[in-house]
Amino acid sequence: MTELFVDPADPRPLTQQLYEQLRSAVVEGRLAPGARLTPTRRAAAELGVSRSTVAEAYARLVAEGYVEGRRGGGSVVAAVATTPPQTARDATALVPAARTRGLRPYEPEPAPGVAWDLRPGVVDDDLFRASAWRRCLARAAAETTGHYTDPAGTPELRAALAHWVTRSRGVVAVPDQVVVTAGAGHATDLVARTLLDPPAVVAVEEPGYPPVVELLRHHGHHVVGVPVDDQGIVVDAIPRDVRLVYVTPSHQYPLGMVMSRPRRAELLAWASRARAAIVEDDYDSEFRHTARPLEPLQRLDRDGRVIYVGTFSKSLSPGLRLGFAVVPRGLASAVASVRQTVDWSPPLASQAALTAFVTEGHLDRHLRRCRTVYRERQHLVRTQLERLLPPGCAVLPAHAGLHLAVTTPHHDAVQRLRSSSPSLRAGSLARTYLFSDPVPGLLVGFGGVPTAAVPTAVGALTAALA
Ligand SMILES: Cc1ncc(COP(=O)(O)O)c(C=O)c1O
C-alpha cells in the first residue's frame, strides 16, 4: 500500500487529500490493479483521522472506477489505463564532483547477440554451475543471524581462507591477517584508504589493470605508470617518492609474464628502502598452465610491506563479489575499521557459503576441474591463433590465467572485430596502456567460450584481422 499523508494545514478537506493521493497512485501505476487498499479502520488509525474520512475517499474512488469494492469487504485497485508521472523526478541540479566526472564504466555488459565473448574477465558459467556453490549458498541462507558481524569477515571464513591460501599458494597467513572483501578491487581500495593520505604518489604497472588506476586517481592520488619487461615491473624506474606500488607478479595483467625471482627480491628491497607498501594482486594464479609457481612476494617479505590480494572472481564467478586481503597483522584492525565505515561487513550468507565451499573441499575439486578445462582451452586457443593470425600479429607467452595477449599491426583491431563480426567480442590491449604509447592488439579471453566452439570463435576473430 502506498504511503499516504494528510496535512491539517492544507486548506483542502482531509477526504480530498486522501482521494487525490490514491487516485494519482492508481493512475501513475504505483498501485497495481488488484492491490488491496488498507482497510478503512486501520488507515484511519495510522493517519489519525476519522474512519468516515477514509471511507468517503474510498467511496469516491469506487464511484469513479479507480477502485472496486469486493464482496465480503475490502477494496482493490481497478484495472485502469496508467500514465507515467508528470514530474521528471530523475532531473537533478546535483552534479558529480570533479574527481568523479572522468569515471566511465570499464567493461559494459555484452550487447544482446554476442555469441562469443572473448573478453578477459569472463569465466565459464557451466563450470561454475556444476560446482557445489548453489548448495552451499542455500544452506548458508538458513544460517544468517540478526546481528551485525565482524567487518573483517567471520572467524570461520578467515580461518578457512588463511588455511587455504597458505596451503595452495604458500602465503604466510594466520586468520587474524585475513580481511574478507568484495573482490580484489575492493581489497586494493581498503588498503589504499588505510595506508595513504591523498595526494600520495602511487605506482602501477604499465600496461596494467585500468580499474585500479581509476580507483587510485579517484582517491586523489598521483598515479605513475612504471614499465614492465619480460621479468615484470622495472624496479629501477619506480620513482623515489612512491608510497605504494600495485603489481600482478604471478601473471602480469595484461601481458602475462611471471615476475622473476631476482625481480621479486629487487622489488622487496626497493620497498624497504623507500618505506613503501606493495599490493600483490594474485587475481588468477589458480590457473597455472605450465611453469612452476614462484613464491609470492608476501612470503618473501621480511619487512611486513606486502599486502596479498586474492579474489574468487576467476576461480568462481565475478558476480559473487568475494575476495580477500592478507595484511600484516598490525594493520588488520585498521583495514577492518575502514571497511566498517563503508558497508560494515561482507554479506553473511555469502561468507557462510564460501566457508563451506572451502572447508568441505569443493573449492579444490572445482579448481581441479577448471584447471583441466582451461589448460586444454588455452592450448587450443594459442595453437589456433598461431596458425590463423595474419602476418604481423603475435601471441605473447603466458603461463597462467584465462586470456592471451595478441599484438597486431592494426591500431583499430577491436573496431575491426566489431564491424566484421558483431557477434564476437574481445578485449583491447591498447586500452591497458594509460601512461605511454599504446601497443595495438587484443586480449583474447577464453573463459566464456566452450572448448568445442574455440575453432569457430578464433576463426572469426582471425578472419576479422586479416
Ligand atoms: C589484474 C586484475 N585484478 C583483479 C581482477 C578481479 O577483480 P575483482 O576481484 O575486483 O573482480 C581482475 C579481473 O579481470 C584483473 O584483471
The ligand as an ORCA input file, in Angstrom:
! r2SCAN-3c Opt
* xyz 0 1
  C      44.530     -7.641    -12.666
  C      43.178     -7.995    -12.144
  N      42.963     -7.945    -10.827
  C      41.767     -8.273    -10.317
  C      40.732     -8.677    -11.117
  C      39.429     -9.075    -10.497
  O      38.963     -8.064     -9.717
  P      37.738     -8.281     -8.724
  O      38.157     -9.312     -7.737
  O      37.548     -6.943     -8.120
  O      36.584     -8.752     -9.535
  C      40.896     -8.728    -12.485
  C      39.772     -9.113    -13.344
  O      39.832     -9.189    -14.524
  C      42.159     -8.388    -13.011
  O      42.373     -8.447    -14.324
*
